[in-house]
Amino acid sequence: YNIYQLHDQERQQLISLQGQTATNLHGTLYYNITFGLPNNHKYSDTDLIEVLHAVGLWQLFEEKQGLQTLVGEGGTTLSGGQRQRLNFA
């Protein structure tokens, strides 16, 4: 679709903000991605991997333990940009 043909309200729904300092939770990659999402929906590994591909992170975690890779408290195992992209995911 062409973003310029969207109405302002539709365009606003496509925007997401991430502050300079991004933090993540101690736990698995899966936990960090699904934290805060509605519990009434089952998110498949394929869905989550697709999201990680979209933000350019899947290759990093695929080489480790995939969705079960541990993310340190505050995302200490990731660079600042990786933490921000994980928050977008």
C-alpha positions as CSV (number, residue, x, y, z in Angstrom):
1,Y,0.0,0.0,0.0
2,N,1.0,3.6,-0.5
3,I,1.4,5.4,2.9
4,Y,0.7,8.7,1.3
5,Q,-2.8,7.6,0.3
6,L,-3.7,6.8,3.9
7,H,-5.8,9.1,6.1
8,D,-4.0,10.7,9.1
9,Q,-5.6,8.3,11.6
10,E,-4.6,5.3,9.6
11,R,-1.0,6.6,9.3
12,Q,-0.9,7.2,13.0
13,Q,-1.6,3.6,13.7
14,L,1.6,2.7,11.8
15,I,3.9,4.8,14.0
16,S,5.7,3.5,17.0
17,L,8.2,5.4,19.2
18,Q,11.2,4.0,21.0
19,G,13.2,6.1,23.4
20,Q,17.0,6.3,23.4
21,T,17.3,4.0,26.3
22,A,15.6,0.7,25.7
23,T,15.3,-1.9,28.5
24,N,14.2,-5.5,28.3
25,L,13.2,-8.1,30.9
26,H,15.4,-10.9,32.3
27,G,14.1,-14.1,30.6
28,T,13.8,-15.7,27.2
29,L,13.5,-13.9,23.9
30,Y,10.0,-15.5,23.7
31,Y,9.1,-13.9,27.1
32,N,10.3,-10.5,26.1
33,I,8.3,-10.5,22.8
34,T,5.1,-11.8,24.3
35,F,5.2,-9.8,27.6
36,G,2.1,-7.6,27.8
37,L,0.3,-9.2,24.8
38,P,-3.2,-10.5,25.3
39,N,-3.2,-14.0,26.8
40,N,-6.3,-15.1,24.9
41,H,-4.2,-15.6,21.7
42,K,-1.6,-18.3,21.1
43,Y,1.4,-16.8,19.3
44,S,3.1,-19.5,17.2
45,D,6.9,-19.6,17.0
46,T,6.5,-18.9,13.3
47,D,4.6,-15.7,14.1
48,L,7.3,-14.5,16.5
49,I,10.1,-15.4,14.1
50,E,8.4,-13.5,11.4
51,V,8.3,-10.4,13.6
52,L,12.0,-10.9,14.5
53,H,12.8,-11.0,10.8
54,A,10.9,-7.8,10.2
55,V,13.0,-5.9,12.8
56,G,16.3,-7.6,11.6
57,L,17.0,-9.7,14.7
58,W,16.2,-13.3,13.9
59,Q,19.7,-14.2,12.5
60,L,21.3,-13.1,15.8
61,F,19.1,-15.3,17.9
62,E,18.8,-18.2,15.3
63,E,22.5,-18.8,15.8
64,K,22.0,-19.1,19.6
65,Q,19.0,-20.9,21.1
66,G,16.3,-19.3,19.0
67,L,13.3,-18.1,20.9
68,Q,14.7,-19.7,24.1
69,T,17.8,-17.5,24.1
70,L,18.2,-15.7,27.4
71,V,18.1,-11.9,27.4
72,G,19.9,-10.5,30.4
73,E,18.3,-8.1,32.9
74,G,17.8,-4.8,31.1
75,G,19.0,-6.4,27.9
76,T,22.6,-6.5,29.0
77,T,23.4,-9.2,26.5
78,L,22.3,-7.0,23.6
79,S,23.6,-3.8,22.0
80,G,21.5,-0.6,22.4
81,G,20.2,-0.9,18.9
82,Q,19.3,-4.5,19.3
83,R,17.4,-3.7,22.5
84,Q,15.4,-1.0,20.7
85,R,14.6,-3.4,17.8
86,L,13.5,-6.1,20.3
87,N,11.2,-3.6,21.9
88,F,9.7,-2.8,18.4
89,A,9.1,-6.6,18.0
